[in-house]
């Protein structure tokens, strides 16, 4: 049984509407008249979600950040986190992890409320879990199911940086200068989901999700959940200067960026009339949004490059159950 | 660094009042005028919190039950759970686990809202995490810190059954008949925290906690947190008939019961005048409560046996970081 089969079976148990069919970034539980509780739990496993020699402080950062990214995608404000930590007896690692945890809690301004600590045998791969709880206004918790024909598709930030950072760490690319290299590795190790932007965008958008597995696969999930077709214009996928230095900006580089994952940017759809308001909102938050495609009636994902249709790559992004850190 | 040292360092990070200094069963977060959110995350590790050959359905049951026990101790009503599940590639085990999970969710009447699934190497010990979210009335969320001199100390249910069940599974005791053996093993594998009783007791008690690590160690934690002394009269510790068949009811058997842990019963203190109301409440819930001691000014835990003081055993119960399943 692979993860996707197990998750299908779990869906049979998760029939409460708040579970959103286990197809959204987070559970959304109506708790009071004007308040929704947004709940997410993401795990990191050594060798799967981070490299064994990643600095422990960045592992703590990532553990918090990937969960904050789920809250950001639902426009939620963090209320607190609970951590499940498996100790394996490496003092130095664990102390450095705590330093990174302290920093992440401070930067994301979220309190550690509790959790559990257990001891694992030293040979076991580390596995870490974090639950994040957030609150959102009832009227503005975007789902993956709300994209509508005619919507435009947007992303926040730049795409592919984390994937290029991983490729650099694994020696799959070697062309970046020191500044670009540092920026890309930092994007991989210390993703920076923008909670404020998520909260401000939430009332303006139709569908919204975070890009954790790859722009294309996450877009295809929105298309499927919304029962619409989504088209992405690859030349519009925003790249950072560091990414362009390392990977270029030709079609193959854009495609790699769009399938890389670990971006923890926001992917959302909105009426085309909302475009200016979205750009202005991002600017107020110190970020950027870019229009990358549109929604139409139909099903599935399609791609173009400067106006010409191009076929979908075989692999759109991370699938549950794949070893992320093997070269695709 | 052992778990208790790590937890001490975490306390330095968990300074929000809702975290209750990481010294309570759960975090208690004020969320609306008359509503508290009760949040807990407990993990189970194979070979530490359950035996590798425990039936997988009972592991799922225990994963839900230990978290429900934390909610019960805070008088909370469950709103939902999120599960972190590490797959290790054993289909049969995982399917049987899901059957047990379905049953536990139904019996405790709590929805599965989300979580995460990851794949672990087959050699890794299984590790499972569950976050439970509950709600409680603001006025009645008991803490561990609220015991007062003059209070009586009570427990719900019977003590030591799970410990005797584990001892039977490990061959450390062999004297039980089949009926007693089955009952005790069931107590170990399928603890039954009483959520309804917890909710009804909450407004009547001062301090309340669940007994997960052992009656004596959990009582000593209430004493310490409340800055009081607690005295336990061992002859008053309620034993089941099955326990008496397996272990007897002499001093050594009562002491073993009081240090065994995994009871997932409630331990609480209340004014002596509340005694009748407590007994009546338990009766209405189909359960029992028994008075086992009293609170006085001072510090620490003391024990007696039919009126005579007896010394504390060296080990009061489970400590974080100890391998629970080695014979003490």
Interface residues (C-beta under 8 A of the other chain):
Chain A: X1 X3 X6 X7 X9 X10 X13 X14 X15 X16 X18 X19 X22 X26 X27 X29 X31 X32 X35 X37 X39 X40 X41 X42 X43 X45 X48 X49 X79 X80 X82 X83 X84 X85 X86 X87 X89 X91 X94 X95 X98 X101 X102 X105 X111 X112 X113 X114 X115 X116 X117 X118 X119 X120 X121 X123 X124 X125 X127 X129 X131 X133 X135 X320 X321 X323
Chain B: X1 X3 X6 X7 X9 X10 X13 X14 X15 X16 X18 X19 X20 X22 X26 X27 X29 X31 X32 X35 X37 X39 X40 X41 X42 X43 X45 X48 X49 X79 X80 X82 X83 X84 X85 X86 X87 X89 X91 X94 X95 X98 X101 X102 X105 X111 X112 X113 X114 X115 X116 X117 X118 X119 X120 X121 X123 X124 X125 X127 X129 X131 X133 X135 X320 X321
